[in-house]
């Protein structure tokens, strides 16, 4: 049965699910996978952007991120993400250092480290139901 959901931004879709250990079917990204994937994607895109902007010989970028989450005594969560980035290209040590520095300044990294205010969930009405109900 699982917890699959199709996640769409209106142009692209992906499948979300929970792993087998959480009684999901493991047929899509877990919510934690999606967070880490967003961070990895942003870091790789930032490295590519900077290298192209500066005309550096960067042939490939591979980011590997590992998330670990621990529950604190007050039941809050503490998350740690280990980041390893492989840079393939004819780059100097200084260029490599700058690219790694810029990866740490990517938008999603700064967003996650910044302040978050998440509103409580509210129910919305299905537009078709609303139209049908108002016609009665």
Buried (B, 14 or more C-beta within 10 A) or exposed (E): EBBBEEEEEEEEEEEBBBBEEEEBBBEBBBEEBBBBBBBBEBBBBBBBEBBEEEEBEBEEBEBEBEEEEEEEEEEEEEEEBEBEBEBEBEBEEEBBEBBBEBBEEBEBBEEBEEEEEEEEEEEEEEEEEEEEEEEE
